[in-house]
Amino acid sequence: MSNMKIETKCVQSGYTPGNGEPRQIPIIQSTTFKYATSEAMGQLFDLEASGYFYSRLQNPTCDYVAAKICDLEGGTAAMLTSSGQAANFFAVFNIANNGDHVVSTSAIYGGTYNLFAVTMKRMGVEFTFVSPDCTEEELNAAFRPNTKAVFGETIANPALAVFDFEKFAKAAHAHGVPLIVDNTFATPVNCRPFEHGADIVTHSTTKYMDGHGAAVGGCIVDSGKFDWMAHADKFPGLCTPDDSYHGITYAEKFGLAGAFITKATAQLMRDFGCTPAPQSAFLLNLGLESLHVRMERHCENGQAVAEYLQQHDKIAWVNYAGLPGNKYYDLARKYLPKGTCGVVSFGVKGGRKAAEKFMAALKLCAIETHVADARTCCLHPASATHRQMNDEELIAAGVPGDLVRLSCGLESKDDLIADIAQALEQV
Ligand SMILES: *Cc1c(COP(=O)(O)O)cnc(C)c1O
């Protein structure tokens, strides 16, 4: 499918049934797989032959779906994980270990920030956070001799900053390290980071890819472009023999195309077991089949709602990169010409109290800790995820008390705007 259009890949990539086989991806609900001889199975353990032996490491259903996402992103290898958190953890920990350092933008998902700044720090990996709007000089100054990767999000959740691929890819490659990009909010339908210099892409498939609030999941895709062996001293895990795997050197045995994902599967999935369920992979694939159709509508609704809010006299400000005048409008035009996403954030005049009143008055838009769902949902961080903070702390965290995050679903935009209008009337 690699030369087909993205719409065709969403529907058909990853699984091609043979004569008389199921049209839909079969759910291989089996923990283990049978072999005729111990020797045949031994070959799999030695990574001498490819095949399945235990579903903690690999399962055919999950691999069909990973292959589809791989094709959508234009990569060479991919793996599913049980969550987006696991995907980002694996993608970074696969190359950055105790004593290493990573440069990340500060505009990232709160869960990822905590993973990096608290949990991975405890594991001995240090992070330097730079503003997405930093200058090239500031960015270059963040690197250290032990830096192993650069990390960012195509569209930051919840800041909605658009990633400056050119600036970050240039700095990463000048320092001999890969650029890892979380492409959750854009999806490969609206942006393919490999075309703009990213080397590894991650996803929380829980969001638009699933799209129906049905299954938590994640994915990692490798572009196959980063030359590990050219920087062998920085990446001993890929470029020297793995004693825990029969002395295999991943970058030699699996080359540019396969080394990163094979190592992440053989070591990290083996040891941490953040394995997706075959049933969840099946549900994810149902979402992927309509991703291209849904993204268009999410963006159309996001744009319409953002434009409506912008002219409303009870709204203090609107943040949506599709609005001319937005700080990230030009970057969005450059990297996301088809649209950004359905998530809009805005401030209700009157601050925290007014935002709370507005939220309570909504009828169609549901209050949820979720985004990127078919059903429109919204969150007032100051009274939910960030409720322990006072007004000054909220501003420092980039989530002022009046901020409402609205994730536009697939309903009629007229009904969404009518719901917002009646709720604003009550403020
Ligand atoms: C939700 C999210 C994650 C975490 O994914 P889970 O599937 O909830 O573990 C990571 N990155 C981004 C951008 C997200 O929106």
PDBQT file of the ligand as one rigid body, heavy atoms in Angstrom, charges set to zero:
ROOT
HETATM    1  C1  LIG A 501      -3.245  11.239  26.038  1.00  0.00    +0.000 C 
HETATM    2  C2  LIG A 501      -1.903  11.528  25.549  1.00  0.00    +0.000 A 
HETATM    3  C3  LIG A 501      -0.795  10.737  25.916  1.00  0.00    +0.000 A 
HETATM    4  C4  LIG A 501      -0.929   9.581  26.877  1.00  0.00    +0.000 C 
HETATM    5  O1  LIG A 501      -1.647   8.546  26.268  1.00  0.00    +0.000 OA
HETATM    6  P1  LIG A 501      -2.506   7.442  27.065  1.00  0.00    +0.000 P 
HETATM    7  O2  LIG A 501      -3.034   6.604  25.948  1.00  0.00    +0.000 OA
HETATM    8  O3  LIG A 501      -3.551   8.162  27.847  1.00  0.00    +0.000 OA
HETATM    9  O4  LIG A 501      -1.550   6.695  27.945  1.00  0.00    +0.000 OA
HETATM   10  C5  LIG A 501       0.438  11.035  25.371  1.00  0.00    +0.000 A 
HETATM   11  N1  LIG A 501       0.601  12.080  24.538  1.00  0.00    +0.000 NA
HETATM   12  C6  LIG A 501      -0.436  12.874  24.172  1.00  0.00    +0.000 A 
HETATM   13  C7  LIG A 501      -0.194  14.006  23.245  1.00  0.00    +0.000 C 
HETATM   14  C8  LIG A 501      -1.713  12.636  24.668  1.00  0.00    +0.000 A 
HETATM   15  O5  LIG A 501      -2.730  13.429  24.318  1.00  0.00    +0.000 OA
ENDROOT
TORSDOF 0
